[in-house]
Amino acid sequence: MFYVYFMSNSGHSVIYTGSTVNLPDRVFAHKNGAFPDAFTLKYNCFVLVWYEEHISLAEARKREYQIKRWRRDWKERLINEMNPQWKDLSESW
């Protein structure tokens, strides 16, 4: 599977959109500063608040780029549908 996901900071003021082939490993990397120049580290986006699965990398990337052009309120709607409390979804793994 391939994934598109949102990471946020603890105050929910920032939403990062990414895609990956291995969601648990990517979230672990974000949380542990594996990308020192990364947006997620700079803005403390360590909370996985939303994700969706795709069957191909091309489909996931297409969706990622589509979502990156969205307004914030549209992204918030997606998060609220899946995770109204904005809890860290990676804590349930």
MMTF fields as JSON, N, C-alpha, C and O atoms, coordinates in Angstrom:
{
  "mmtfVersion": "1.0.0",
  "mmtfProducer": "UNKNOWN",
  "numBonds": 371,
  "numAtoms": 372,
  "numGroups": 93,
  "numChains": 1,
  "numModels": 1,
  "chainsPerModel": [1],
  "groupsPerChain": [93],
  "chainIdList": ["A"],
  "bondAtomList": [4, 2, 8, 6, 12, 10, 16, 14, 20, 18, 24, 22, 28, 26, 32, 30, 36, 34, 40, 38, 44, 42, 48, 46, 52, 50, 56, 54, 60, 58, 64, 62, 68, 66, 72, 70, 76, 74, 80, 78, 84, 82, 88, 86, 92, 90, 96, 94, 100, 98, 104, 102, 108, 106, 112, 110, 116, 114, 120, 118, 124, 122, 128, 126, 132, 130, 136, 134, 140, 138, 144, 142, 148, 146, 152, 150, 156, 154, 160, 158, 164, 162, 168, 166, 172, 170, 176, 174, 180, 178, 184, 182, 188, 186, 192, 190, 196, 194, 200, 198, 204, 202, 208, 206, 212, 210, 216, 214, 220, 218, 224, 222, 228, 226, 232, 230, 236, 234, 240, 238, 244, 242, 248, 246, 252, 250, 256, 254, 260, 258, 264, 262, 268, 266, 272, 270, 276, 274, 280, 278, 284, 282, 288, 286, 292, 290, 296, 294, 300, 298, 304, 302, 308, 306, 312, 310, 316, 314, 320, 318, 324, 322, 328, 326, 332, 330, 336, 334, 340, 338, 344, 342, 348, 346, 352, 350, 356, 354, 360, 358, 364, 362, 368, 366],
  "bondOrderList": [1, 1, 1, 1, 1, 1, 1, 1, 1, 1, 1, 1, 1, 1, 1, 1, 1, 1, 1, 1, 1, 1, 1, 1, 1, 1, 1, 1, 1, 1, 1, 1, 1, 1, 1, 1, 1, 1, 1, 1, 1, 1, 1, 1, 1, 1, 1, 1, 1, 1, 1, 1, 1, 1, 1, 1, 1, 1, 1, 1, 1, 1, 1, 1, 1, 1, 1, 1, 1, 1, 1, 1, 1, 1, 1, 1, 1, 1, 1, 1, 1, 1, 1, 1, 1, 1, 1, 1, 1, 1, 1, 1],
  "groupList": [{"groupName": "MET", "atomNameList": ["N", "CA", "C", "O"], "elementList": ["N", "C", "C", "O"], "formalChargeList": [0, 0, 0, 0], "bondAtomList": [1, 0, 2, 1, 3, 2], "bondOrderList": [1, 1, 2], "singleLetterCode": "M", "chemCompType": "L-PEPTIDE LINKING"}, {"groupName": "PHE", "atomNameList": ["N", "CA", "C", "O"], "elementList": ["N", "C", "C", "O"], "formalChargeList": [0, 0, 0, 0], "bondAtomList": [1, 0, 2, 1, 3, 2], "bondOrderList": [1, 1, 2], "singleLetterCode": "F", "chemCompType": "L-PEPTIDE LINKING"}, {"groupName": "TYR", "atomNameList": ["N", "CA", "C", "O"], "elementList": ["N", "C", "C", "O"], "formalChargeList": [0, 0, 0, 0], "bondAtomList": [1, 0, 2, 1, 3, 2], "bondOrderList": [1, 1, 2], "singleLetterCode": "Y", "chemCompType": "L-PEPTIDE LINKING"}, {"groupName": "VAL", "atomNameList": ["N", "CA", "C", "O"], "elementList": ["N", "C", "C", "O"], "formalChargeList": [0, 0, 0, 0], "bondAtomList": [1, 0, 2, 1, 3, 2], "bondOrderList": [1, 1, 2], "singleLetterCode": "V", "chemCompType": "L-PEPTIDE LINKING"}, {"groupName": "SER", "atomNameList": ["N", "CA", "C", "O"], "elementList": ["N", "C", "C", "O"], "formalChargeList": [0, 0, 0, 0], "bondAtomList": [1, 0, 2, 1, 3, 2], "bondOrderList": [1, 1, 2], "singleLetterCode": "S", "chemCompType": "L-PEPTIDE LINKING"}, {"groupName": "ASN", "atomNameList": ["N", "CA", "C", "O"], "elementList": ["N", "C", "C", "O"], "formalChargeList": [0, 0, 0, 0], "bondAtomList": [1, 0, 2, 1, 3, 2], "bondOrderList": [1, 1, 2], "singleLetterCode": "N", "chemCompType": "L-PEPTIDE LINKING"}, {"groupName": "GLY", "atomNameList": ["N", "CA", "C", "O"], "elementList": ["N", "C", "C", "O"], "formalChargeList": [0, 0, 0, 0], "bondAtomList": [1, 0, 2, 1, 3, 2], "bondOrderList": [1, 1, 2], "singleLetterCode": "G", "chemCompType": "PEPTIDE LINKING"}, {"groupName": "HIS", "atomNameList": ["N", "CA", "C", "O"], "elementList": ["N", "C", "C", "O"], "formalChargeList": [0, 0, 0, 0], "bondAtomList": [1, 0, 2, 1, 3, 2], "bondOrderList": [1, 1, 2], "singleLetterCode": "H", "chemCompType": "L-PEPTIDE LINKING"}, {"groupName": "ILE", "atomNameList": ["N", "CA", "C", "O"], "elementList": ["N", "C", "C", "O"], "formalChargeList": [0, 0, 0, 0], "bondAtomList": [1, 0, 2, 1, 3, 2], "bondOrderList": [1, 1, 2], "singleLetterCode": "I", "chemCompType": "L-PEPTIDE LINKING"}, {"groupName": "THR", "atomNameList": ["N", "CA", "C", "O"], "elementList": ["N", "C", "C", "O"], "formalChargeList": [0, 0, 0, 0], "bondAtomList": [1, 0, 2, 1, 3, 2], "bondOrderList": [1, 1, 2], "singleLetterCode": "T", "chemCompType": "L-PEPTIDE LINKING"}, {"groupName": "LEU", "atomNameList": ["N", "CA", "C", "O"], "elementList": ["N", "C", "C", "O"], "formalChargeList": [0, 0, 0, 0], "bondAtomList": [1, 0, 2, 1, 3, 2], "bondOrderList": [1, 1, 2], "singleLetterCode": "L", "chemCompType": "L-PEPTIDE LINKING"}, {"groupName": "PRO", "atomNameList": ["N", "CA", "C", "O"], "elementList": ["N", "C", "C", "O"], "formalChargeList": [0, 0, 0, 0], "bondAtomList": [1, 0, 2, 1, 3, 2], "bondOrderList": [1, 1, 2], "singleLetterCode": "P", "chemCompType": "L-PEPTIDE LINKING"}, {"groupName": "ASP", "atomNameList": ["N", "CA", "C", "O"], "elementList": ["N", "C", "C", "O"], "formalChargeList": [0, 0, 0, 0], "bondAtomList": [1, 0, 2, 1, 3, 2], "bondOrderList": [1, 1, 2], "singleLetterCode": "D", "chemCompType": "L-PEPTIDE LINKING"}, {"groupName": "ARG", "atomNameList": ["N", "CA", "C", "O"], "elementList": ["N", "C", "C", "O"], "formalChargeList": [0, 0, 0, 0], "bondAtomList": [1, 0, 2, 1, 3, 2], "bondOrderList": [1, 1, 2], "singleLetterCode": "R", "chemCompType": "L-PEPTIDE LINKING"}, {"groupName": "ALA", "atomNameList": ["N", "CA", "C", "O"], "elementList": ["N", "C", "C", "O"], "formalChargeList": [0, 0, 0, 0], "bondAtomList": [1, 0, 2, 1, 3, 2], "bondOrderList": [1, 1, 2], "singleLetterCode": "A", "chemCompType": "L-PEPTIDE LINKING"}, {"groupName": "LYS", "atomNameList": ["N", "CA", "C", "O"], "elementList": ["N", "C", "C", "O"], "formalChargeList": [0, 0, 0, 0], "bondAtomList": [1, 0, 2, 1, 3, 2], "bondOrderList": [1, 1, 2], "singleLetterCode": "K", "chemCompType": "L-PEPTIDE LINKING"}, {"groupName": "CYS", "atomNameList": ["N", "CA", "C", "O"], "elementList": ["N", "C", "C", "O"], "formalChargeList": [0, 0, 0, 0], "bondAtomList": [1, 0, 2, 1, 3, 2], "bondOrderList": [1, 1, 2], "singleLetterCode": "C", "chemCompType": "L-PEPTIDE LINKING"}, {"groupName": "TRP", "atomNameList": ["N", "CA", "C", "O"], "elementList": ["N", "C", "C", "O"], "formalChargeList": [0, 0, 0, 0], "bondAtomList": [1, 0, 2, 1, 3, 2], "bondOrderList": [1, 1, 2], "singleLetterCode": "W", "chemCompType": "L-PEPTIDE LINKING"}, {"groupName": "GLU", "atomNameList": ["N", "CA", "C", "O"], "elementList": ["N", "C", "C", "O"], "formalChargeList": [0, 0, 0, 0], "bondAtomList": [1, 0, 2, 1, 3, 2], "bondOrderList": [1, 1, 2], "singleLetterCode": "E", "chemCompType": "L-PEPTIDE LINKING"}, {"groupName": "GLN", "atomNameList": ["N", "CA", "C", "O"], "elementList": ["N", "C", "C", "O"], "formalChargeList": [0, 0, 0, 0], "bondAtomList": [1, 0, 2, 1, 3, 2], "bondOrderList": [1, 1, 2], "singleLetterCode": "Q", "chemCompType": "L-PEPTIDE LINKING"}],
  "groupTypeList": [0, 1, 2, 3, 2, 1, 0, 4, 5, 4, 6, 7, 4, 3, 8, 2, 9, 6, 4, 9, 3, 5, 10, 11, 12, 13, 3, 1, 14, 7, 15, 5, 6, 14, 1, 11, 12, 14, 1, 9, 10, 15, 2, 5, 16, 1, 3, 10, 3, 17, 2, 18, 18, 7, 8, 4, 10, 14, 18, 14, 13, 15, 13, 18, 2, 19, 8, 15, 13, 17, 13, 13, 12, 17, 15, 18, 13, 10, 8, 5, 18, 0, 5, 11, 19, 17, 15, 12, 10, 4, 18, 4, 17],
  "groupIdList": [1, 2, 3, 4, 5, 6, 7, 8, 9, 10, 11, 12, 13, 14, 15, 16, 17, 18, 19, 20, 21, 22, 23, 24, 25, 26, 27, 28, 29, 30, 31, 32, 33, 34, 35, 36, 37, 38, 39, 40, 41, 42, 43, 44, 45, 46, 47, 48, 49, 50, 51, 52, 53, 54, 55, 56, 57, 58, 59, 60, 61, 62, 63, 64, 65, 66, 67, 68, 69, 70, 71, 72, 73, 74, 75, 76, 77, 78, 79, 80, 81, 82, 83, 84, 85, 86, 87, 88, 89, 90, 91, 92, 93],
  "secStructList": [7, 3, 3, 3, 3, 3, 3, 3, 7, 6, 6, 1, 7, 7, 3, 3, 3, 3, 3, 3, 1, 7, 2, 2, 2, 2, 2, 2, 2, 2, 2, 6, 6, 1, 1, 6, 6, 7, 2, 2, 2, 2, 6, 6, 7, 7, 3, 3, 3, 3, 3, 3, 3, 3, 1, 1, 2, 2, 2, 2, 2, 2, 2, 2, 2, 2, 2, 2, 6, 1, 7, 2, 2, 2, 2, 2, 2, 2, 2, 2, 2, 2, 7, 6, 6, 7, 7, 7, 4, 4, 4, 4, 7],
  "xCoordList": [0.834, 0.0, 0.875, 2.044, 0.278, 0.92, 0.013, -1.205, 0.597, -0.158, 0.054, 1.139, -1.0, -0.936, -1.31, -2.223, -0.609, -0.822, -0.641, -0.027, -1.196, -1.021, -0.326, -0.703, 0.682, 1.304, 0.971, 0.91, 0.753, 0.461, 1.288, 1.875, 1.322, 1.992, 0.968, -0.217, 1.426, 0.53, -0.577, -1.644, -0.365, -1.393, -2.286, -3.198, -2.029, -2.81, -2.768, -3.677, -1.73, -1.635, -0.959, -1.007, -0.327, 0.383, -0.054, -0.203, -0.256, -0.575, 0.43, 0.538, 1.164, 2.109, 1.483, 0.909, 1.585, 1.07, 2.234, 3.148, 2.207, 3.255, 2.698, 1.516, 3.577, 3.208, 4.375, 5.526, 4.068, 5.102, 4.627, 3.436, 5.556, 5.228, 5.151, 4.591, 5.707, 5.712, 5.364, 6.245, 4.106, 3.644, 4.259, 4.727, 4.28, 4.888, 6.358, 6.776, 7.132, 8.536, 8.685, 9.553, 7.845, 7.941, 7.565, 8.228, 6.507, 6.106, 7.203, 7.514, 7.785, 8.884, 10.041, 10.634, 10.357, 11.446, 11.133, 12.006, 9.904, 9.525, 9.665, 10.218, 9.167, 9.168, 10.574, 10.801, 11.505, 12.86, 13.885, 15.088, 13.423, 14.313, 15.239, 16.349, 14.794, 15.639, 15.856, 16.766, 15.02, 15.137, 15.471, 14.562, 16.749, 17.114, 16.689, 16.49, 16.548, 16.135, 14.658, 14.205, 13.93, 12.546, 11.572, 11.791, 10.509, 9.408, 8.846, 8.586, 8.658, 8.041, 8.892, 8.346, 10.2, 11.074, 11.048, 10.965, 11.118, 11.118, 9.851, 9.907, 8.707, 7.423, 6.853, 5.679, 7.675, 7.277, 6.027, 5.148, 5.95, 4.812, 5.107, 5.658, 4.736, 5.048, 3.805, 3.915, 2.617, 1.36, 0.728, 0.391, 0.573, -0.111, -1.611, -2.184, -2.249, -3.669, -4.598, -5.814, -4.034, -4.883, -4.016, -2.836, -4.624, -3.959, -5.009, -6.132, -4.614, -5.45, -4.543, -3.395, -5.078, -4.322, -4.611, -5.706, -3.594, -3.728, -3.044, -2.158, -3.472, -2.923, -1.667, -0.971, -1.375, -0.161, 0.524, -0.111, 1.824, 2.588, 2.13, 2.019, 1.867, 1.42, 0.112, -0.059, -0.803, -2.087, -1.884, -2.499, -1.023, -0.753, -0.102, -0.485, 0.864, 1.541, 0.575, 0.598, -0.264, -1.253, -2.168, -2.454, -2.621, -3.499, -2.76, -3.327, -1.491, -0.693, -0.614, -0.868, -0.265, -0.125, -1.458, -1.514, -2.534, -3.866, -4.174, -4.603, -3.958, -4.27, -3.392, -3.857, -2.142, -1.25, -1.756, -1.387, -2.583, -3.145, -4.444, -4.974, -4.944, -6.204, -6.046, -4.957, -7.175, -7.238, -7.2, -7.557, -6.769, -6.639, -7.967, -7.983, -9.07, -10.342, -10.762, -11.456, -10.361, -10.657, -9.844, -10.344, -8.585, -7.745, -8.304, -8.335, -8.741, -9.327, -10.573, -10.815, -11.357, -12.563, -12.18, -12.814, -11.145, -10.673, -10.244, -10.599, -9.486, -9.013, -10.202, -10.27, -11.127, -12.273, -13.169, -13.797, -13.243, -14.033, -13.412, -14.13, -12.091, -11.4, -11.026, -11.06, -10.672, -10.037, -10.476, -9.676, -11.736, -12.259, -11.509, -11.568, -10.818, -10.066, -8.627, -7.894, -8.234, -6.87, -5.843, -4.777, -6.177, -5.258, -4.152, -4.295, -3.069, -1.957, -2.327, -2.324, -2.642, -3.077, -1.968, -2.249, -0.73, 0.386, 0.483, 1.156, -0.162, -0.11, -0.886, -0.723, -1.731, -2.523, -1.836, -2.401, -0.636, 0.08, 0.75, 1.398],
  "yCoordList": [-1.19, 0.0, 1.248, 1.216, 2.333, 3.638, 4.609, 4.432, 5.619, 6.482, 7.962, 8.386, 8.733, 10.184, 10.479, 9.858, 11.423, 11.637, 13.106, 13.882, 13.464, 14.784, 14.62, 13.775, 15.432, 15.578, 16.989, 17.916, 17.154, 18.466, 18.675, 17.736, 19.913, 20.204, 20.076, 19.857, 20.213, 19.993, 21.032, 20.737, 22.228, 23.257, 23.253, 24.072, 22.335, 22.185, 23.417, 23.626, 24.227, 25.433, 25.188, 26.04, 24.023, 23.691, 22.3, 21.392, 22.139, 20.827, 20.56, 21.336, 19.458, 19.021, 17.872, 16.962, 17.901, 16.835, 16.087, 16.701, 14.757, 13.943, 12.653, 12.345, 11.893, 10.562, 9.625, 10.054, 8.338, 7.352, 5.947, 5.717, 5.026, 3.618, 2.88, 1.786, 3.467, 2.818, 3.868, 4.569, 3.97, 5.02, 4.92, 5.937, 3.767, 3.718, 4.161, 4.898, 3.721, 4.133, 5.625, 6.27, 6.179, 7.606, 8.457, 9.452, 8.068, 8.809, 8.73, 9.732, 7.56, 7.403, 8.327, 8.963, 8.4, 9.27, 10.741, 11.481, 11.163, 12.55, 12.833, 13.86, 11.925, 12.143, 12.144, 12.732, 11.497, 11.373, 12.23, 12.017, 13.183, 14.147, 13.587, 14.086, 12.551, 11.925, 12.826, 12.598, 13.842, 14.788, 16.155, 16.951, 16.448, 17.646, 18.974, 19.948, 19.039, 20.286, 20.27, 21.092, 19.356, 19.132, 20.138, 20.657, 20.387, 21.236, 20.729, 21.52, 19.419, 18.857, 19.112, 19.35, 19.068, 19.344, 20.827, 21.196, 21.673, 23.124, 23.594, 24.478, 23.0, 23.428, 22.45, 22.546, 21.508, 20.555, 19.757, 19.568, 19.299, 18.492, 17.017, 16.316, 16.566, 15.207, 14.373, 13.26, 14.896, 14.211, 13.78, 14.618, 12.476, 11.953, 12.114, 11.448, 12.997, 13.287, 12.731, 12.688, 12.305, 11.799, 11.031, 11.334, 10.024, 9.329, 8.625, 8.381, 8.305, 7.466, 6.553, 6.888, 5.389, 4.378, 4.453, 4.822, 4.091, 4.032, 2.761, 2.214, 2.312, 1.052, 1.239, 0.27, 2.479, 2.713, 3.986, 4.895, 4.029, 5.222, 6.411, 7.522, 6.189, 7.273, 7.876, 9.096, 7.026, 7.497, 8.304, 9.355, 7.813, 8.514, 9.87, 10.866, 9.915, 11.19, 12.185, 13.375, 11.687, 12.559, 13.173, 14.37, 12.353, 12.825, 13.805, 14.818, 13.505, 14.407, 15.796, 16.802, 15.846, 17.139, 17.856, 19.085, 17.091, 17.696, 18.347, 19.5, 17.614, 18.111, 19.299, 20.219, 19.3, 20.413, 21.742, 22.8, 21.707, 22.932, 23.359, 24.436, 22.524, 22.814, 23.905, 24.169, 24.525, 25.466, 24.687, 23.51, 25.353, 24.707, 24.124, 23.02, 24.835, 24.336, 23.028, 22.221, 22.806, 21.531, 20.399, 19.289, 20.697, 19.695, 19.389, 18.233, 20.424, 20.221, 19.345, 18.536, 19.508, 18.675, 17.206, 16.353, 16.904, 15.516, 14.98, 13.863, 15.774, 15.347, 15.113, 14.083, 16.046, 15.938, 14.75, 14.194, 14.348, 13.168, 11.893, 10.998, 11.799, 10.596, 10.668, 9.66, 11.854, 12.002, 13.324, 14.254, 13.416, 14.681, 15.236, 16.436, 14.386, 14.834, 15.245, 15.737, 15.044, 15.327, 14.578, 15.109, 13.356, 12.528, 12.001, 11.979, 11.584, 11.006, 9.575, 8.682, 9.368, 8.054, 7.015, 5.817, 7.447, 6.486, 5.855, 4.837, 6.423, 5.846, 4.538, 3.799, 4.257, 3.019, 1.853, 0.763, 2.074, 0.988, 0.079, -0.889],
  "zCoordList": [0.0, 0.0, 0.0, 0.384, -0.437, -0.467, 0.279, 0.301, 0.88, 1.779, 1.487, 1.091, 1.691, 1.791, 3.238, 3.784, 3.859, 5.286, 5.659, 4.927, 6.823, 7.418, 8.759, 9.571, 8.975, 10.288, 10.756, 9.949, 12.07, 12.616, 13.879, 14.417, 14.339, 15.601, 16.735, 16.484, 17.964, 19.106, 19.186, 19.724, 18.674, 18.695, 17.47, 17.362, 16.545, 15.313, 14.413, 13.609, 14.538, 13.723, 12.379, 11.492, 12.228, 10.996, 10.538, 11.355, 9.246, 8.663, 7.55, 6.601, 7.674, 6.649, 5.872, 6.47, 4.556, 3.7, 3.081, 2.531, 3.168, 2.563, 2.008, 2.167, 1.346, 0.855, 1.091, 1.17, 1.203, 1.518, 1.174, 0.964, 1.119, 0.92, 2.257, 2.325, 3.317, 4.626, 5.686, 6.185, 6.019, 6.922, 8.328, 8.841, 8.963, 10.305, 10.314, 11.208, 9.335, 9.286, 9.03, 9.617, 8.158, 7.847, 9.062, 9.355, 9.764, 10.959, 12.015, 12.659, 12.198, 13.144, 12.772, 13.643, 11.495, 11.028, 11.321, 11.776, 11.064, 11.368, 12.861, 13.256, 13.68, 15.126, 15.72, 16.778, 15.053, 15.59, 14.855, 15.0, 14.08, 13.45, 12.393, 12.211, 11.691, 10.668, 9.456, 8.659, 9.322, 8.205, 8.805, 9.044, 9.053, 9.809, 9.185, 9.911, 7.879, 7.237, 6.862, 6.065, 7.422, 7.007, 7.627, 8.722, 6.898, 7.34, 8.665, 9.572, 8.779, 9.989, 11.232, 12.309, 11.104, 12.24, 12.58, 13.752, 11.57, 11.781, 12.493, 13.347, 12.14, 12.702, 13.724, 14.083, 14.198, 15.243, 14.889, 15.729, 13.667, 13.214, 13.483, 12.635, 14.662, 15.087, 15.371, 15.885, 15.041, 15.325, 13.999, 13.163, 13.818, 12.63, 12.856, 13.719, 12.082, 12.315, 11.239, 11.431, 10.107, 9.019, 8.037, 7.856, 7.4, 6.288, 5.441, 5.883, 4.216, 3.361, 2.565, 2.273, 2.217, 1.494, -0.001, -0.424, -0.792, -2.251, -2.747, -2.091, -3.906, -4.429, -5.272, -5.576, -5.651, -6.435, -5.967, -5.433, -6.178, -5.832, -6.663, -6.147, -7.932, -8.811, -8.303, -8.311, -7.865, -7.343, -6.059, -5.878, -5.174, -3.917, -4.171, -3.557, -5.056, -5.369, -6.01, -5.699, -6.899, -7.539, -6.484, -6.521, -5.552, -4.483, -3.565, -3.156, -3.241, -2.405, -3.041, -2.379, -4.313, -4.985, -5.103, -5.049, -5.265, -5.298, -3.951, -3.901, -2.866, -1.527, -1.161, -0.488, -1.586, -1.257, -1.812, -1.301, -2.835, -3.409, -2.706, -2.98, -1.814, -1.137, -0.09, 0.419, 0.208, 1.318, 2.636, 2.689, 3.67, 4.97, 5.462, 6.006, 5.286, 5.805, 5.139, 5.758, 3.905, 3.246, 3.882, 4.065, 4.217, 4.895, 6.282, 6.705, 6.978, 8.306, 8.242, 9.138, 7.19, 7.027, 6.924, 7.547, 6.141, 6.03, 7.389, 7.765, 8.113, 9.435, 10.36, 11.031, 10.4, 11.31, 10.99, 11.892, 9.723, 9.36, 9.908, 10.354, 9.88, 10.338, 11.816, 12.523, 12.271, 13.573, 14.22, 14.317, 14.663, 15.177, 16.392, 16.659, 17.114, 18.292, 17.94, 18.797, 16.692, 16.217, 17.084, 17.395, 17.463, 18.251, 17.34, 16.117, 17.944, 17.194, 16.819, 17.667, 15.557, 15.084, 15.161, 15.183, 15.203, 15.28, 16.66, 16.815, 17.657, 19.001, 19.121, 20.092, 18.131, 18.183, 17.46, 17.371, 16.95, 16.259, 17.239, 16.84]
}
